[in-house]
Amino acid sequence: MNVILPQKRLLQESNDKFPVLYPLYGLSDDHTVWMRRTSIERYIEPLGLAAVMPQVPSLYQCCGTEDFLYEDNIGFRDFCREQGIELTPGTHEWGYWDKKIQMVLEWFMEGKQD
């Protein structure tokens, strides 16, 4: 398990709980991939978030339309369309996922404002 704690909040005397993000990983990686392939630490620091990246059984959550696994995810694509969930074109590479983690962080923080 990898854990990132927000340094600025650790320096403050506070009993507040950290908002926590739990980014998972895809089919071919493990819990270390977000630290190795994205700038997640740099992205979450100004947000005051903690990130917990657990070692879990493989789970596939997101698939770009240009991804080599796309054909295996047609049923998932159809389900998303039926539910009105937007799909974003992309390839199976870490540049795509690095952009996506930034979008997820924006979405996550919007929910924390409620």
Biopython code that builds the backbone (N, CA, C, O; Angstrom):
import numpy as np
from Bio.PDB.StructureBuilder import StructureBuilder

atoms = [
    (1, "MET", "N", (0.848, -1.168, 0.000)),
    (1, "MET", "CA", (0.000, 0.000, 0.000)),
    (1, "MET", "C", (0.895, 1.233, 0.000)),
    (1, "MET", "O", (1.866, 1.309, 0.753)),
    (2, "ASN", "N", (0.556, 2.197, -0.854)),
    (2, "ASN", "CA", (1.216, 3.497, -0.834)),
    (2, "ASN", "C", (0.243, 4.520, -0.280)),
    (2, "ASN", "O", (-0.940, 4.509, -0.619)),
    (3, "VAL", "N", (0.739, 5.404, 0.572)),
    (3, "VAL", "CA", (-0.084, 6.456, 1.168)),
    (3, "VAL", "C", (0.650, 7.780, 1.011)),
    (3, "VAL", "O", (1.842, 7.880, 1.303)),
    (4, "ILE", "N", (-0.070, 8.790, 0.551)),
    (4, "ILE", "CA", (0.466, 10.149, 0.485)),
    (4, "ILE", "C", (-0.375, 10.997, 1.431)),
    (4, "ILE", "O", (-1.599, 11.044, 1.309)),
    (5, "LEU", "N", (0.281, 11.661, 2.366)),
    (5, "LEU", "CA", (-0.411, 12.564, 3.285)),
    (5, "LEU", "C", (-0.056, 14.001, 2.925)),
    (5, "LEU", "O", (1.087, 14.282, 2.564)),
    (6, "PRO", "N", (-1.019, 14.912, 3.019)),
    (6, "PRO", "CA", (-0.742, 16.302, 2.664)),
    (6, "PRO", "C", (0.174, 16.961, 3.691)),
    (6, "PRO", "O", (-0.203, 17.098, 4.855)),
    (7, "GLN", "N", (1.356, 17.364, 3.279)),
    (7, "GLN", "CA", (2.354, 17.916, 4.188)),
    (7, "GLN", "C", (1.904, 19.206, 4.853)),
    (7, "GLN", "O", (2.149, 19.396, 6.044)),
    (8, "LYS", "N", (1.251, 20.097, 4.116)),
    (8, "LYS", "CA", (0.811, 21.365, 4.705)),
    (8, "LYS", "C", (-0.147, 21.125, 5.864)),
    (8, "LYS", "O", (-0.070, 21.806, 6.887)),
    (9, "ARG", "N", (-1.042, 20.167, 5.710)),
    (9, "ARG", "CA", (-2.014, 19.901, 6.771)),
    (9, "ARG", "C", (-1.358, 19.210, 7.951)),
    (9, "ARG", "O", (-1.804, 19.370, 9.087)),
    (10, "LEU", "N", (-0.303, 18.443, 7.699)),
    (10, "LEU", "CA", (0.399, 17.795, 8.806)),
    (10, "LEU", "C", (1.100, 18.825, 9.681)),
    (10, "LEU", "O", (1.239, 18.629, 10.888)),
    (11, "LEU", "N", (1.542, 19.922, 9.072)),
    (11, "LEU", "CA", (2.245, 20.952, 9.822)),
    (11, "LEU", "C", (1.304, 21.791, 10.678)),
    (11, "LEU", "O", (1.726, 22.401, 11.660)),
    (12, "GLN", "N", (0.034, 21.822, 10.303)),
    (12, "GLN", "CA", (-0.948, 22.584, 11.068)),
    (12, "GLN", "C", (-1.403, 21.759, 12.263)),
    (12, "GLN", "O", (-1.519, 20.536, 12.180)),
    (13, "GLU", "N", (-1.657, 22.434, 13.363)),
    (13, "GLU", "CA", (-2.206, 21.740, 14.533)),
    (13, "GLU", "C", (-3.705, 21.622, 14.307)),
    (13, "GLU", "O", (-4.441, 22.596, 14.468)),
    (14, "SER", "N", (-4.149, 20.451, 13.939)),
    (14, "SER", "CA", (-5.557, 20.265, 13.618)),
    (14, "SER", "C", (-5.953, 18.824, 13.869)),
    (14, "SER", "O", (-5.170, 17.897, 13.663)),
    (15, "ASN", "N", (-7.171, 18.661, 14.312)),
    (15, "ASN", "CA", (-7.723, 17.319, 14.484)),
    (15, "ASN", "C", (-8.650, 16.949, 13.333)),
    (15, "ASN", "O", (-9.325, 15.920, 13.369)),
    (16, "ASP", "N", (-8.671, 17.811, 12.302)),
    (16, "ASP", "CA", (-9.516, 17.528, 11.146)),
    (16, "ASP", "C", (-9.075, 16.242, 10.464)),
    (16, "ASP", "O", (-7.896, 15.888, 10.461)),
    (17, "LYS", "N", (-10.046, 15.557, 9.892)),
    (17, "LYS", "CA", (-9.731, 14.370, 9.103)),
    (17, "LYS", "C", (-9.340, 14.809, 7.699)),
    (17, "LYS", "O", (-9.849, 15.805, 7.185)),
    (18, "PHE", "N", (-8.434, 14.058, 7.086)),
    (18, "PHE", "CA", (-8.054, 14.322, 5.702)),
    (18, "PHE", "C", (-9.141, 13.802, 4.775)),
    (18, "PHE", "O", (-9.667, 12.714, 5.007)),
    (19, "PRO", "N", (-9.495, 14.552, 3.725)),
    (19, "PRO", "CA", (-10.278, 13.923, 2.661)),
    (19, "PRO", "C", (-9.349, 12.928, 1.963)),
    (19, "PRO", "O", (-8.177, 13.228, 1.735)),
    (20, "VAL", "N", (-9.865, 11.755, 1.627)),
    (20, "VAL", "CA", (-9.015, 10.687, 1.097)),
    (20, "VAL", "C", (-9.508, 10.241, -0.274)),
    (20, "VAL", "O", (-10.702, 10.022, -0.482)),
    (21, "LEU", "N", (-8.570, 10.112, -1.200)),
    (21, "LEU", "CA", (-8.820, 9.566, -2.523)),
    (21, "LEU", "C", (-8.206, 8.168, -2.569)),
    (21, "LEU", "O", (-7.098, 7.962, -2.073)),
    (22, "TYR", "N", (-8.917, 7.210, -3.161)),
    (22, "TYR", "CA", (-8.431, 5.833, -3.284)),
    (22, "TYR", "C", (-8.275, 5.474, -4.764)),
    (22, "TYR", "O", (-9.132, 4.782, -5.313)),
    (23, "PRO", "N", (-7.201, 5.925, -5.423)),
    (23, "PRO", "CA", (-7.035, 5.574, -6.836)),
    (23, "PRO", "C", (-6.626, 4.109, -6.988)),
    (23, "PRO", "O", (-5.673, 3.647, -6.360)),
    (24, "LEU", "N", (-7.354, 3.399, -7.823)),
    (24, "LEU", "CA", (-7.020, 2.004, -8.091)),
    (24, "LEU", "C", (-6.213, 1.945, -9.381)),
    (24, "LEU", "O", (-5.812, 2.990, -9.893)),
    (25, "TYR", "N", (-5.967, 0.778, -9.911)),
    (25, "TYR", "CA", (-5.105, 0.620, -11.077)),
    (25, "TYR", "C", (-5.722, -0.387, -12.019)),
    (25, "TYR", "O", (-6.702, -1.053, -11.682)),
    (26, "GLY", "N", (-5.144, -0.496, -13.203)),
    (26, "GLY", "CA", (-5.697, -1.354, -14.238)),
    (26, "GLY", "C", (-5.171, -2.770, -14.226)),
    (26, "GLY", "O", (-4.552, -3.222, -13.263)),
    (27, "LEU", "N", (-5.425, -3.439, -15.292)),
    (27, "LEU", "CA", (-5.187, -4.867, -15.447)),
    (27, "LEU", "C", (-3.733, -5.285, -15.270)),
    (27, "LEU", "O", (-3.462, -6.337, -14.691)),
    (28, "SER", "N", (-2.795, -4.482, -15.756)),
    (28, "SER", "CA", (-1.407, -4.941, -15.801)),
    (28, "SER", "C", (-0.494, -4.309, -14.754)),
    (28, "SER", "O", (0.720, -4.504, -14.817)),
    (29, "ASP", "N", (-1.029, -3.570, -13.808)),
    (29, "ASP", "CA", (-0.183, -2.854, -12.853)),
    (29, "ASP", "C", (-0.495, -3.235, -11.416)),
    (29, "ASP", "O", (-1.287, -4.141, -11.156)),
    (30, "ASP", "N", (0.140, -2.529, -10.488)),
    (30, "ASP", "CA", (-0.115, -2.738, -9.071)),
    (30, "ASP", "C", (-0.236, -1.384, -8.372)),
    (30, "ASP", "O", (-0.277, -0.342, -9.026)),
    (31, "HIS", "N", (-0.291, -1.409, -7.059)),
    (31, "HIS", "CA", (-0.542, -0.204, -6.269)),
    (31, "HIS", "C", (0.545, 0.861, -6.393)),
    (31, "HIS", "O", (0.337, 1.990, -5.949)),
    (32, "THR", "N", (1.682, 0.545, -6.975)),
    (32, "THR", "CA", (2.774, 1.517, -7.095)),
    (32, "THR", "C", (2.674, 2.374, -8.353)),
    (32, "THR", "O", (3.404, 3.356, -8.484)),
    (33, "VAL", "N", (1.798, 2.026, -9.267)),
    (33, "VAL", "CA", (1.808, 2.645, -10.584)),
    (33, "VAL", "C", (1.467, 4.135, -10.566)),
    (33, "VAL", "O", (2.034, 4.892, -11.355)),
    (34, "TRP", "N", (0.567, 4.577, -9.699)),
    (34, "TRP", "CA", (0.222, 6.006, -9.675)),
    (34, "TRP", "C", (1.421, 6.855, -9.266)),
    (34, "TRP", "O", (1.588, 7.967, -9.765)),
    (35, "MET", "N", (2.247, 6.348, -8.374)),
    (35, "MET", "CA", (3.446, 7.077, -7.955)),
    (35, "MET", "C", (4.513, 7.049, -9.056)),
    (35, "MET", "O", (5.263, 8.011, -9.220)),
    (36, "ARG", "N", (4.576, 5.975, -9.786)),
    (36, "ARG", "CA", (5.614, 5.829, -10.806)),
    (36, "ARG", "C", (5.272, 6.508, -12.123)),
    (36, "ARG", "O", (6.169, 6.998, -12.809)),
    (37, "ARG", "N", (3.993, 6.548, -12.494)),
    (37, "ARG", "CA", (3.618, 6.964, -13.846)),
    (37, "ARG", "C", (2.847, 8.279, -13.940)),
    (37, "ARG", "O", (2.614, 8.767, -15.045)),
    (38, "THR", "N", (2.449, 8.860, -12.818)),
    (38, "THR", "CA", (1.737, 10.139, -12.850)),
    (38, "THR", "C", (2.375, 11.086, -11.845)),
    (38, "THR", "O", (3.299, 10.721, -11.119)),
    (39, "SER", "N", (1.871, 12.286, -11.820)),
    (39, "SER", "CA", (2.329, 13.299, -10.857)),
    (39, "SER", "C", (1.303, 13.463, -9.743)),
    (39, "SER", "O", (1.068, 14.580, -9.281)),
    (40, "ILE", "N", (0.689, 12.365, -9.307)),
    (40, "ILE", "CA", (-0.395, 12.430, -8.333)),
    (40, "ILE", "C", (0.003, 13.187, -7.068)),
    (40, "ILE", "O", (-0.802, 13.946, -6.528)),
    (41, "GLU", "N", (1.220, 12.995, -6.593)),
    (41, "GLU", "CA", (1.643, 13.677, -5.370)),
    (41, "GLU", "C", (1.611, 15.193, -5.564)),
    (41, "GLU", "O", (1.157, 15.926, -4.685)),
    (42, "ARG", "N", (2.084, 15.650, -6.694)),
    (42, "ARG", "CA", (2.080, 17.089, -6.994)),
    (42, "ARG", "C", (0.651, 17.608, -7.147)),
    (42, "ARG", "O", (0.363, 18.734, -6.742)),
    (43, "TYR", "N", (-0.240, 16.814, -7.720)),
    (43, "TYR", "CA", (-1.614, 17.247, -7.946)),
    (43, "TYR", "C", (-2.427, 17.334, -6.659)),
    (43, "TYR", "O", (-3.229, 18.254, -6.500)),
    (44, "ILE", "N", (-2.234, 16.393, -5.737)),
    (44, "ILE", "CA", (-3.089, 16.387, -4.546)),
    (44, "ILE", "C", (-2.592, 17.311, -3.445)),
    (44, "ILE", "O", (-3.379, 17.725, -2.594)),
    (45, "GLU", "N", (-1.312, 17.643, -3.441)),
    (45, "GLU", "CA", (-0.760, 18.470, -2.362)),
    (45, "GLU", "C", (-1.506, 19.791, -2.184)),
    (45, "GLU", "O", (-1.892, 20.107, -1.058)),
    (46, "PRO", "N", (-1.729, 20.584, -3.246)),
    (46, "PRO", "CA", (-2.425, 21.852, -3.030)),
    (46, "PRO", "C", (-3.895, 21.681, -2.637)),
    (46, "PRO", "O", (-4.520, 22.621, -2.146)),
    (47, "LEU", "N", (-4.439, 20.494, -2.849)),
    (47, "LEU", "CA", (-5.831, 20.230, -2.491)),
    (47, "LEU", "C", (-5.987, 19.783, -1.044)),
    (47, "LEU", "O", (-7.106, 19.700, -0.538)),
    (48, "GLY", "N", (-4.874, 19.493, -0.375)),
    (48, "GLY", "CA", (-4.942, 19.022, 1.007)),
    (48, "GLY", "C", (-5.500, 17.617, 1.129)),
    (48, "GLY", "O", (-6.042, 17.251, 2.171)),
    (49, "LEU", "N", (-5.372, 16.828, 0.070)),
    (49, "LEU", "CA", (-5.900, 15.461, 0.060)),
    (49, "LEU", "C", (-4.852, 14.457, 0.500)),
    (49, "LEU", "O", (-3.651, 14.666, 0.327)),
    (50, "ALA", "N", (-5.326, 13.376, 1.067)),
    (50, "ALA", "CA", (-4.500, 12.188, 1.258)),
    (50, "ALA", "C", (-4.871, 11.224, 0.135)),
    (50, "ALA", "O", (-6.002, 11.244, -0.350)),
    (51, "ALA", "N", (-3.940, 10.392, -0.273)),
    (51, "ALA", "CA", (-4.223, 9.356, -1.271)),
    (51, "ALA", "C", (-3.759, 8.023, -0.706)),
    (51, "ALA", "O", (-2.636, 7.896, -0.219)),
    (52, "VAL", "N", (-4.637, 7.036, -0.779)),
    (52, "VAL", "CA", (-4.318, 5.683, -0.336)),
    (52, "VAL", "C", (-4.432, 4.786, -1.560)),
    (52, "VAL", "O", (-5.499, 4.661, -2.160)),
    (53, "MET", "N", (-3.319, 4.167, -1.918)),
    (53, "MET", "CA", (-3.266, 3.308, -3.096)),
    (53, "MET", "C", (-3.042, 1.873, -2.630)),
    (53, "MET", "O", (-1.904, 1.424, -2.501)),
    (54, "PRO", "N", (-4.147, 1.153, -2.377)),
    (54, "PRO", "CA", (-4.027, -0.195, -1.823)),
    (54, "PRO", "C", (-3.697, -1.234, -2.885)),
    (54, "PRO", "O", (-3.992, -1.058, -4.067)),
    (55, "GLN", "N", (-3.082, -2.312, -2.440)),
    (55, "GLN", "CA", (-2.890, -3.481, -3.304)),
    (55, "GLN", "C", (-4.203, -4.259, -3.251)),
    (55, "GLN", "O", (-4.571, -4.794, -2.206)),
    (56, "VAL", "N", (-4.893, -4.318, -4.363)),
    (56, "VAL", "CA", (-6.179, -5.014, -4.431)),
    (56, "VAL", "C", (-6.173, -5.940, -5.646)),
    (56, "VAL", "O", (-5.308, -5.820, -6.514)),
    (57, "PRO", "N", (-7.126, -6.853, -5.710)),
    (57, "PRO", "CA", (-7.225, -7.674, -6.918)),
    (57, "PRO", "C", (-7.442, -6.781, -8.138)),
    (57, "PRO", "O", (-8.018, -5.700, -8.015)),
    (58, "SER", "N", (-6.994, -7.212, -9.292)),
    (58, "SER", "CA", (-7.123, -6.422, -10.513)),
    (58, "SER", "C", (-8.562, -6.002, -10.749)),
    (58, "SER", "O", (-9.485, -6.809, -10.638)),
    (59, "LEU", "N", (-8.741, -4.732, -11.076)),
    (59, "LEU", "CA", (-10.056, -4.153, -11.334)),
    (59, "LEU", "C", (-9.879, -3.130, -12.435)),
    (59, "LEU", "O", (-9.012, -2.261, -12.343)),
    (60, "TYR", "N", (-10.678, -3.219, -13.458)),
    (60, "TYR", "CA", (-10.549, -2.293, -14.578)),
    (60, "TYR", "C", (-11.701, -1.316, -14.543)),
    (60, "TYR", "O", (-12.856, -1.723, -14.666)),
    (61, "GLN", "N", (-11.417, -0.037, -14.377)),
    (61, "GLN", "CA", (-12.443, 0.977, -14.194)),
    (61, "GLN", "C", (-12.642, 1.893, -15.393)),
    (61, "GLN", "O", (-13.735, 2.429, -15.574)),
    (62, "CYS", "N", (-11.630, 2.085, -16.205)),
    (62, "CYS", "CA", (-11.677, 3.098, -17.256)),
    (62, "CYS", "C", (-10.989, 2.550, -18.498)),
    (62, "CYS", "O", (-9.931, 1.928, -18.406)),
    (63, "CYS", "N", (-11.596, 2.785, -19.667)),
    (63, "CYS", "CA", (-11.003, 2.272, -20.901)),
    (63, "CYS", "C", (-11.189, 3.302, -21.999)),
    (63, "CYS", "O", (-12.322, 3.625, -22.356)),
    (64, "GLY", "N", (-10.096, 3.826, -22.541)),
    (64, "GLY", "CA", (-10.172, 4.754, -23.664)),
    (64, "GLY", "C", (-10.617, 4.031, -24.925)),
    (64, "GLY", "O", (-10.369, 2.835, -25.083)),
    (65, "THR", "N", (-11.273, 4.757, -25.821)),
    (65, "THR", "CA", (-11.797, 4.123, -27.037)),
    (65, "THR", "C", (-10.706, 3.647, -27.981)),
    (65, "THR", "O", (-10.981, 2.842, -28.870)),
    (66, "GLU", "N", (-9.477, 4.118, -27.814)),
    (66, "GLU", "CA", (-8.357, 3.674, -28.644)),
    (66, "GLU", "C", (-7.487, 2.650, -27.909)),
    (66, "GLU", "O", (-6.437, 2.255, -28.416)),
    (67, "ASP", "N", (-7.903, 2.230, -26.751)),
    (67, "ASP", "CA", (-7.160, 1.293, -25.908)),
    (67, "ASP", "C", (-7.165, -0.103, -26.529)),
    (67, "ASP", "O", (-8.171, -0.521, -27.102)),
    (68, "PHE", "N", (-6.048, -0.827, -26.419)),
    (68, "PHE", "CA", (-6.000, -2.186, -26.980)),
    (68, "PHE", "C", (-6.961, -3.137, -26.276)),
    (68, "PHE", "O", (-7.256, -4.204, -26.815)),
    (69, "LEU", "N", (-7.454, -2.794, -25.105)),
    (69, "LEU", "CA", (-8.441, -3.617, -24.399)),
    (69, "LEU", "C", (-9.879, -3.237, -24.752)),
    (69, "LEU", "O", (-10.826, -3.808, -24.210)),
    (70, "TYR", "N", (-10.037, -2.293, -25.643)),
    (70, "TYR", "CA", (-11.363, -1.768, -25.950)),
    (70, "TYR", "C", (-12.349, -2.849, -26.373)),
    (70, "TYR", "O", (-13.484, -2.870, -25.897)),
    (71, "GLU", "N", (-11.934, -3.736, -27.251)),
    (71, "GLU", "CA", (-12.845, -4.781, -27.731)),
    (71, "GLU", "C", (-13.370, -5.637, -26.581)),
    (71, "GLU", "O", (-14.504, -6.114, -26.634)),
    (72, "ASP", "N", (-12.570, -5.833, -25.558)),
    (72, "ASP", "CA", (-13.003, -6.607, -24.394)),
    (72, "ASP", "C", (-13.949, -5.819, -23.496)),
    (72, "ASP", "O", (-14.558, -6.382, -22.586)),
    (73, "ASN", "N", (-14.074, -4.528, -23.749)),
    (73, "ASN", "CA", (-14.896, -3.671, -22.899)),
    (73, "ASN", "C", (-16.126, -3.118, -23.611)),
    (73, "ASN", "O", (-16.722, -2.148, -23.144)),
    (74, "ILE", "N", (-16.513, -3.719, -24.734)),
    (74, "ILE", "CA", (-17.679, -3.247, -25.481)),
    (74, "ILE", "C", (-18.938, -3.271, -24.607)),
    (74, "ILE", "O", (-19.718, -2.319, -24.625)),
    (75, "GLY", "N", (-19.135, -4.331, -23.857)),
    (75, "GLY", "CA", (-20.309, -4.405, -22.977)),
    (75, "GLY", "C", (-20.326, -3.281, -21.957)),
    (75, "GLY", "O", (-21.376, -2.709, -21.668)),
    (76, "PHE", "N", (-19.158, -2.969, -21.414)),
    (76, "PHE", "CA", (-19.050, -1.861, -20.463)),
    (76, "PHE", "C", (-19.366, -0.539, -21.158)),
    (76, "PHE", "O", (-20.060, 0.313, -20.602)),
    (77, "ARG", "N", (-18.856, -0.375, -22.368)),
    (77, "ARG", "CA", (-19.152, 0.833, -23.143)),
    (77, "ARG", "C", (-20.654, 0.982, -23.364)),
    (77, "ARG", "O", (-21.211, 2.061, -23.168)),
    (78, "ASP", "N", (-21.307, -0.106, -23.774)),
    (78, "ASP", "CA", (-22.743, -0.060, -24.024)),
    (78, "ASP", "C", (-23.515, 0.283, -22.755)),
    (78, "ASP", "O", (-24.464, 1.066, -22.794)),
    (79, "PHE", "N", (-23.115, -0.292, -21.648)),
    (79, "PHE", "CA", (-23.752, 0.020, -20.367)),
    (79, "PHE", "C", (-23.604, 1.505, -20.046)),
    (79, "PHE", "O", (-24.570, 2.155, -19.645)),
    (80, "CYS", "N", (-22.403, 2.037, -20.220)),
    (80, "CYS", "CA", (-22.172, 3.461, -19.938)),
    (80, "CYS", "C", (-23.067, 4.333, -20.798)),
    (80, "CYS", "O", (-23.661, 5.296, -20.312)),
    (81, "ARG", "N", (-23.162, 4.001, -22.057)),
    (81, "ARG", "CA", (-24.021, 4.783, -22.954)),
    (81, "ARG", "C", (-25.477, 4.723, -22.510)),
    (81, "ARG", "O", (-26.166, 5.743, -22.499)),
    (82, "GLU", "N", (-25.948, 3.532, -22.144)),
    (82, "GLU", "CA", (-27.326, 3.386, -21.674)),
    (82, "GLU", "C", (-27.581, 4.222, -20.424)),
    (82, "GLU", "O", (-28.686, 4.726, -20.225)),
    (83, "GLN", "N", (-26.575, 4.366, -19.597)),
    (83, "GLN", "CA", (-26.701, 5.116, -18.344)),
    (83, "GLN", "C", (-26.399, 6.607, -18.520)),
    (83, "GLN", "O", (-26.509, 7.375, -17.564)),
    (84, "GLY", "N", (-26.021, 7.020, -19.726)),
    (84, "GLY", "CA", (-25.693, 8.419, -19.978)),
    (84, "GLY", "C", (-24.329, 8.833, -19.441)),
    (84, "GLY", "O", (-24.089, 10.015, -19.194)),
    (85, "ILE", "N", (-23.438, 7.863, -19.260)),
    (85, "ILE", "CA", (-22.088, 8.152, -18.763)),
    (85, "ILE", "C", (-21.203, 8.489, -19.958)),
    (85, "ILE", "O", (-21.114, 7.713, -20.909)),
    (86, "GLU", "N", (-20.546, 9.652, -19.906)),
    (86, "GLU", "CA", (-19.705, 10.109, -21.006)),
    (86, "GLU", "C", (-18.449, 9.254, -21.137)),
    (86, "GLU", "O", (-17.822, 8.895, -20.140)),
    (87, "LEU", "N", (-18.092, 8.934, -22.370)),
    (87, "LEU", "CA", (-16.857, 8.210, -22.665)),
    (87, "LEU", "C", (-15.886, 9.174, -23.337)),
    (87, "LEU", "O", (-16.294, 10.008, -24.144)),
    (88, "THR", "N", (-14.613, 9.061, -23.007)),
    (88, "THR", "CA", (-13.594, 9.961, -23.535)),
    (88, "THR", "C", (-12.610, 9.180, -24.394)),
    (88, "THR", "O", (-12.074, 8.171, -23.938)),
    (89, "PRO", "N", (-12.355, 9.622, -25.637)),
    (89, "PRO", "CA", (-11.353, 8.940, -26.464)),
    (89, "PRO", "C", (-9.974, 8.991, -25.812)),
    (89, "PRO", "O", (-9.624, 9.974, -25.158)),
    (90, "GLY", "N", (-9.207, 7.942, -25.992)),
    (90, "GLY", "CA", (-7.858, 7.909, -25.444)),
    (90, "GLY", "C", (-7.183, 6.596, -25.762)),
    (90, "GLY", "O", (-7.826, 5.649, -26.216)),
    (91, "THR", "N", (-5.892, 6.538, -25.526)),
    (91, "THR", "CA", (-5.114, 5.334, -25.778)),
    (91, "THR", "C", (-4.695, 4.717, -24.455)),
    (91, "THR", "O", (-4.902, 5.309, -23.396)),
    (92, "HIS", "N", (-4.112, 3.540, -24.513)),
    (92, "HIS", "CA", (-3.675, 2.842, -23.307)),
    (92, "HIS", "C", (-2.239, 3.251, -23.005)),
    (92, "HIS", "O", (-1.297, 2.493, -23.240)),
    (93, "GLU", "N", (-2.090, 4.470, -22.478)),
    (93, "GLU", "CA", (-0.766, 4.986, -22.146)),
    (93, "GLU", "C", (-0.880, 5.905, -20.929)),
    (93, "GLU", "O", (-1.958, 6.419, -20.628)),
    (94, "TRP", "N", (0.235, 6.104, -20.240)),
    (94, "TRP", "CA", (0.185, 6.838, -18.975)),
    (94, "TRP", "C", (-0.057, 8.324, -19.133)),
    (94, "TRP", "O", (-0.513, 8.961, -18.184)),
    (95, "GLY", "N", (0.229, 8.911, -20.293)),
    (95, "GLY", "CA", (-0.121, 10.314, -20.510)),
    (95, "GLY", "C", (-1.626, 10.520, -20.402)),
    (95, "GLY", "O", (-2.081, 11.523, -19.851)),
    (96, "TYR", "N", (-2.396, 9.575, -20.926)),
    (96, "TYR", "CA", (-3.862, 9.609, -20.843)),
    (96, "TYR", "C", (-4.312, 9.538, -19.387)),
    (96, "TYR", "O", (-5.161, 10.317, -18.954)),
    (97, "TRP", "N", (-3.738, 8.604, -18.637)),
    (97, "TRP", "CA", (-4.149, 8.414, -17.241)),
    (97, "TRP", "C", (-3.706, 9.587, -16.369)),
    (97, "TRP", "O", (-4.396, 9.933, -15.409)),
    (98, "ASP", "N", (-2.566, 10.204, -16.688)),
    (98, "ASP", "CA", (-2.110, 11.364, -15.930)),
    (98, "ASP", "C", (-3.115, 12.506, -16.067)),
    (98, "ASP", "O", (-3.393, 13.202, -15.091)),
    (99, "LYS", "N", (-3.661, 12.705, -17.261)),
    (99, "LYS", "CA", (-4.706, 13.725, -17.450)),
    (99, "LYS", "C", (-5.976, 13.323, -16.708)),
    (99, "LYS", "O", (-6.630, 14.167, -16.095)),
    (100, "LYS", "N", (-6.326, 12.053, -16.760)),
    (100, "LYS", "CA", (-7.556, 11.591, -16.113)),
    (100, "LYS", "C", (-7.512, 11.764, -14.600)),
    (100, "LYS", "O", (-8.529, 12.110, -13.998)),
    (101, "ILE", "N", (-6.357, 11.532, -13.968)),
    (101, "ILE", "CA", (-6.304, 11.683, -12.514)),
    (101, "ILE", "C", (-6.572, 13.130, -12.131)),
    (101, "ILE", "O", (-7.147, 13.388, -11.073)),
    (102, "GLN", "N", (-6.168, 14.079, -12.967)),
    (102, "GLN", "CA", (-6.456, 15.479, -12.685)),
    (102, "GLN", "C", (-7.960, 15.741, -12.750)),
    (102, "GLN", "O", (-8.495, 16.470, -11.914)),
    (103, "MET", "N", (-8.645, 15.155, -13.731)),
    (103, "MET", "CA", (-10.093, 15.305, -13.841)),
    (103, "MET", "C", (-10.795, 14.657, -12.656)),
    (103, "MET", "O", (-11.759, 15.209, -12.125)),
    (104, "VAL", "N", (-10.319, 13.493, -12.241)),
    (104, "VAL", "CA", (-10.906, 12.805, -11.092)),
    (104, "VAL", "C", (-10.748, 13.651, -9.834)),
    (104, "VAL", "O", (-11.673, 13.738, -9.027)),
    (105, "LEU", "N", (-9.592, 14.270, -9.661)),
    (105, "LEU", "CA", (-9.372, 15.114, -8.482)),
    (105, "LEU", "C", (-10.320, 16.303, -8.468)),
    (105, "LEU", "O", (-10.839, 16.656, -7.409)),
    (106, "GLU", "N", (-10.561, 16.931, -9.619)),
    (106, "GLU", "CA", (-11.531, 18.028, -9.688)),
    (106, "GLU", "C", (-12.917, 17.535, -9.287)),
    (106, "GLU", "O", (-13.602, 18.175, -8.489)),
    (107, "TRP", "N", (-13.324, 16.403, -9.837)),
    (107, "TRP", "CA", (-14.633, 15.817, -9.518)),
    (107, "TRP", "C", (-14.728, 15.485, -8.030)),
    (107, "TRP", "O", (-15.739, 15.763, -7.385)),
    (108, "PHE", "N", (-13.667, 14.889, -7.496)),
    (108, "PHE", "CA", (-13.638, 14.496, -6.089)),
    (108, "PHE", "C", (-13.790, 15.717, -5.188)),
    (108, "PHE", "O", (-14.554, 15.686, -4.223)),
    (109, "MET", "N", (-13.068, 16.790, -5.495)),
    (109, "MET", "CA", (-13.112, 17.987, -4.659)),
    (109, "MET", "C", (-14.459, 18.691, -4.757)),
    (109, "MET", "O", (-14.903, 19.289, -3.777)),
    (110, "GLU", "N", (-15.115, 18.641, -5.899)),
    (110, "GLU", "CA", (-16.455, 19.215, -6.018)),
    (110, "GLU", "C", (-17.410, 18.531, -5.051)),
    (110, "GLU", "O", (-18.233, 19.195, -4.422)),
    (111, "GLY", "N", (-17.309, 17.224, -4.926)),
    (111, "GLY", "CA", (-18.162, 16.471, -4.009)),
    (111, "GLY", "C", (-17.859, 16.765, -2.555)),
    (111, "GLY", "O", (-18.742, 16.627, -1.707)),
    (112, "LYS", "N", (-16.635, 17.166, -2.241)),
    (112, "LYS", "CA", (-16.237, 17.470, -0.863)),
    (112, "LYS", "C", (-16.763, 18.820, -0.404)),
    (112, "LYS", "O", (-16.746, 19.116, 0.790)),
    (113, "GLN", "N", (-17.232, 19.646, -1.339)),
    (113, "GLN", "CA", (-17.738, 20.968, -0.984)),
    (113, "GLN", "C", (-19.147, 20.893, -0.400)),
    (113, "GLN", "O", (-19.600, 21.842, 0.240)),
    (114, "ASP", "N", (-19.837, 19.788, -0.610)),
    (114, "ASP", "CA", (-21.229, 19.641, -0.136)),
    (114, "ASP", "C", (-21.298, 19.353, 1.346)),
    (114, "ASP", "O", (-22.389, 19.204, 1.896)),
]
sb = StructureBuilder()
sb.init_structure("model")
sb.init_model(0)
sb.init_chain("A")
sb.init_seg("    ")
for serial, (resi, resn, name, xyz) in enumerate(atoms, 1):
    if name == "N":
        sb.init_residue(resn, " ", resi, " ")
    sb.init_atom(name, np.array(xyz, "f"), 0.0, 1.0, " ", f" {name:<3s}", serial, name[0])
structure = sb.get_structure()
